[in-house]
Amino acid sequence: MIGEAASTGELEFLTSAGRASGALGYAADVFAAIAGADRYETRSFAAGAPPLRDCADADREWAALLRDMQLRDERLPALVVQSRGARAMFLAFGRHVGPISVIRLEVHGGRGFRPAQIAATRRFIDEHDAAITHWLADDGALPEWRRTSAPVTFVIDGQLRAVLAEEEAAEDSPLRALYRPRNGRTPALLAGTLGALIEELESTPRGEAVTRALPFASVRVARLAGGAAPFFLVAVEPARRRSTVLRAIAHYGLSRREGEVLSEALRGSSSTEIGATLSISSSTATFHLKQLLRKTNSRNRTELTARVLGWEEGS
């Protein structure tokens, strides 16, 4: 699918009627807004990278990209920026053997993506790689995010115009910046959700709030008391940055190889897949997984994941 964006340089992002739908389309919207893209295309390959000889012309560039990534043994998710002018950015999620989903972002003209835009996109992937991969390439279920301690809050009127908003913070993550109003405008990615929540409030007892879970955030809306015109308090809790593997290595005293195995385990890879990725046998991968369970005092992989991803909250 293809989407066109009208970018104002302030994280405003509107797509045409031909936008991609579902999880991949929503993710493309988010990445395009963070990267400042003018246009995006998406592709999904259930069986992995298709052979070049079997590709239609429209898929040949995508297949060549995936083949080159696989030949370089590049881990997924991955971000690849075309070297000539940096006008295109590819984001690949999943596994080379499938399923795999790819987003291509483009900017018009000769300006290309700025280093800061590339860095912000890479940072967002690094913060949420496991959850996004699972969402896009596996079962399509919405990621479950932990609540953040500092939501983005602002006040809007009945026409979704932001009438009061907090100032930007220098340490804002790409996701927090994406959901923050600018110049009195509600973020485009929230407009539909906020409109639906305001309608829902009309049939909700006075004084109560309504909430909606989005793939990358939780949104809560409450009507403010008093005043002739209606005003609404919005609180957006973006997905929290998970603790990194490096922090887990330091906290639990893991070896470098155990850290690599942990990184693959957090992506949901099996022992066989971990072995193939790290060029070790599946039995060796299983041994390292058992060591990880012992060092983190976990009974199974589910508990291991919970301990590693939740450690940052208790620190």
C-alpha positions in Angstrom: 0.0 0.0 0.0 1.0 3.6 -0.6 0.4 6.7 1.5 1.0 10.3 0.8 1.8 12.7 3.5 1.4 16.5 3.9 4.2 17.4 6.3 4.4 20.8 7.9 7.7 20.1 9.7 5.7 20.0 13.0 4.9 16.3 13.1 1.6 16.9 11.2 0.9 13.9 9.1 -2.1 13.3 6.8 -2.5 10.5 4.3 -4.6 10.0 1.2 -7.5 7.6 0.9 -5.0 5.1 -0.4 -3.2 4.7 3.0 -2.3 1.3 4.2 -4.6 -0.2 6.8 -4.2 -2.3 9.9 -1.1 -2.6 12.1 1.4 -2.0 9.3 -0.5 1.1 8.1 -0.6 2.6 11.6 3.1 1.9 12.2 3.9 3.5 8.8 1.9 6.6 9.9 3.9 6.8 13.2 7.3 6.2 11.5 6.6 8.7 8.7 5.7 11.4 11.3 8.8 10.7 13.4 11.1 10.7 10.3 9.4 13.7 8.6 8.6 11.6 5.5 6.4 12.8 2.6 5.3 9.4 1.3 5.4 5.8 2.4 5.0 2.3 0.9 4.5 -1.0 2.7 5.1 -4.6 1.8 4.5 -7.9 3.7 6.0 -11.2 2.7 4.5 -14.2 4.6 7.2 -16.6 3.4 10.2 -14.2 3.8 12.3 -12.5 1.2 11.0 -13.7 -2.3 13.5 -14.9 -4.9 14.4 -12.2 -7.4 13.6 -14.4 -10.3 10.0 -14.9 -9.1 9.4 -11.2 -8.4 7.1 -8.8 -10.1 8.8 -5.6 -11.2 7.0 -3.7 -8.3 8.6 -6.1 -5.7 12.0 -6.4 -7.2 13.6 -3.6 -5.3 12.2 -4.9 -2.0 13.4 -8.4 -2.7 16.9 -7.2 -3.5 17.0 -5.2 -0.3 15.9 -8.1 1.8 18.4 -10.4 0.0 21.3 -8.0 0.6 20.3 -7.7 4.3 20.2 -11.4 4.7 23.5 -11.9 2.9 25.0 -9.3 5.3 23.4 -11.3 8.2 21.8 -8.0 9.3 19.5 -8.5 12.4 15.9 -7.5 12.3 14.3 -5.1 13.0 16.6 -3.0 10.8 16.8 0.5 9.4 18.5 1.0 6.0 18.9 4.5 4.5 19.7 4.7 0.8 23.1 6.2 0.5 22.4 8.5 -2.5 20.9 11.6 -1.1 19.2 9.8 1.8 15.9 10.2 0.1 14.5 6.8 1.1 14.5 4.9 4.4 13.6 1.2 4.7 12.4 -0.4 8.0 12.2 -4.2 8.1 10.5 -6.2 10.9 10.2 -9.9 11.4 12.4 -12.7 10.2 14.2 -13.2 6.9 12.6 -16.5 6.4 9.2 -14.9 7.1 6.9 -13.4 8.0 8.5 -10.1 7.3 7.1 -6.6 6.9 8.9 -3.6 5.3 8.1 0.1 5.4 9.7 2.4 2.8 9.7 6.1 3.7 10.5 8.8 1.2 11.1 12.6 1.1 10.4 14.6 -2.0 13.0 16.8 -3.6 16.7 16.7 -3.0 16.8 17.5 0.7 16.9 13.9 2.0 16.4 12.7 5.6 18.4 14.8 8.1 20.7 13.0 10.5 18.4 14.0 13.4 15.4 12.4 11.7 17.3 9.2 11.0 18.6 9.1 14.6 15.0 9.7 16.0 13.7 6.8 13.9 16.5 4.5 14.9 16.0 5.4 18.6 12.3 4.6 18.4 13.1 1.2 16.9 15.7 0.5 19.6 13.2 1.4 22.3 10.3 -0.8 21.1 11.8 -3.3 18.7 10.5 -6.5 20.2 6.9 -5.3 20.7 6.7 -3.7 17.2 8.1 -6.8 15.6 5.6 -9.1 17.4 2.7 -6.7 16.4 3.6 -6.4 12.7 5.0 -9.7 11.8 3.5 -12.3 14.2 -0.1 -12.3 15.4 -1.1 -8.7 15.0 -2.2 -8.3 18.6 -1.8 -4.8 20.1 1.4 -4.6 22.2 0.9 -4.4 26.0 2.8 -1.4 27.3 3.6 -0.5 30.9 2.2 2.8 32.0 4.5 5.8 32.1 4.9 8.0 35.1 4.7 11.3 33.1 1.9 11.4 30.5 1.6 14.1 27.9 -1.4 16.2 29.0 -3.3 19.0 27.2 -6.7 20.6 27.0 -8.8 20.7 23.8 -12.1 22.2 22.8 -15.0 20.6 21.0 -13.3 21.1 17.6 -10.2 19.3 18.8 -8.1 22.5 19.0 -5.5 22.5 21.7 -6.1 25.5 23.9 -3.6 24.6 26.7 -0.5 22.4 26.5 2.6 21.8 28.4 5.9 23.1 27.0 8.3 20.7 25.2 10.9 19.0 27.2 14.4 18.6 25.8 14.5 15.0 26.9 11.3 14.1 25.0 11.4 10.7 23.3 10.3 10.6 19.7 7.0 9.1 20.8 6.2 11.7 23.4 7.0 14.5 20.9 4.7 12.8 18.4 1.7 13.1 20.7 2.4 16.6 21.9 0.2 19.5 20.4 2.0 22.2 18.4 0.8 25.6 17.5 -2.6 24.9 18.8 -3.1 21.8 16.7 -4.0 18.4 18.0 -1.6 15.7 16.7 -3.0 14.2 13.5 -2.5 10.6 14.7 -4.8 11.3 17.7 -7.6 13.2 16.0 -9.8 10.3 15.1 -9.4 8.7 18.6 -10.1 12.0 20.4 -13.3 12.6 18.3 -14.6 9.1 19.2 -13.8 9.5 22.9 -15.6 12.8 23.1 -18.7 11.2 21.5 -18.4 8.4 24.0 -18.3 10.9 26.9 -21.8 12.1 25.9 -23.3 8.8 27.1 -21.0 8.5 30.1 -22.0 9.6 33.6 -20.8 13.1 34.4 -17.4 13.3 36.1 -16.1 10.0 34.6 -13.4 9.7 32.0 -13.1 7.4 28.9 -10.0 5.7 27.7 -8.7 4.0 24.6 -5.7 1.8 24.0 -3.7 2.6 20.9 -0.8 0.5 19.6 1.8 2.9 21.0 -0.1 4.7 23.7 -3.0 4.8 26.1 -5.4 7.8 25.7 -7.7 9.2 28.5 -10.2 12.0 28.0 -12.3 13.7 30.7 -14.7 16.7 30.4 -13.7 19.7 32.5 -16.4 21.1 34.8 -17.8 24.6 34.4 -17.8 27.0 31.4 -20.4 27.4 28.7 -18.3 25.8 26.0 -17.0 22.2 26.5 -13.3 21.6 27.2 -11.6 18.3 27.6 -8.5 17.2 29.5 -6.4 14.7 27.4 -3.8 12.5 29.0 -1.7 10.4 26.6 0.7 7.8 28.1 3.2 6.8 25.4 4.8 3.4 25.4 7.5 3.2 28.0 11.1 2.6 26.9 12.0 -0.9 27.9 15.2 -1.7 29.8 18.0 -2.5 27.4 19.9 -5.7 27.1 23.0 -3.8 28.2 21.4 -2.9 31.4 20.2 -6.4 32.0 23.8 -7.6 31.4 25.0 -5.3 34.1 22.2 -6.0 36.5 22.3 -9.8 36.3 26.0 -10.3 35.6 25.4 -11.8 32.1 28.1 -12.7 29.7 28.3 -11.2 26.2 26.9 -14.4 24.6 24.1 -14.6 27.2 23.2 -11.0 26.3 23.0 -11.9 22.6 20.8 -14.9 23.4 18.6 -12.7 25.7 18.2 -10.2 22.8 16.9 -12.9 20.5 14.7 -14.4 23.3 13.0 -11.0 23.8 12.0 -11.1 20.1 10.3 -14.5 20.7 12.8 -16.6 18.9 13.0 -20.3 19.6 16.2 -22.2 20.5 16.5 -23.3 16.9 16.1 -19.7 15.6 18.5 -18.3 18.2 21.1 -20.9 17.1 20.6 -20.0 13.4 20.9 -16.3 14.1 24.0 -16.5 16.4 25.6 -19.4 14.4 25.5 -21.8 17.4 23.8 -25.1 17.8 20.2 -25.2 19.2 21.5 -27.2 22.2 24.0 -24.4 23.0 21.2 -21.9 22.7 19.1 -23.9 25.1 22.1 -24.1 27.5 22.4 -20.3 27.5 18.6 -19.9 28.0 18.9 -22.1 31.1 21.7 -20.0 32.4 19.6 -16.9 31.8 16.7 -18.5 33.8 19.1 -19.4 36.6 20.8 -15.9 36.8 17.5 -14.0 36.7 15.8 -16.5 39.1 13.0 -17.1 36.5 11.0 -20.3 36.1 10.3 -19.9 32.4 10.8 -17.6 29.4 7.7 -15.7 30.2 9.0 -14.9 33.6 12.4 -14.1 32.2 10.9 -11.6 29.8 8.8 -10.0 32.6 11.8 -9.6 34.8 14.1 -8.1 32.2 11.5 -5.7 30.8 10.2 -4.8 34.2 13.5 -4.3 36.0 13.7 -0.6 34.9 10.4 0.1 36.8 11.8 -1.2 40.1 15.2 0.4 39.8 
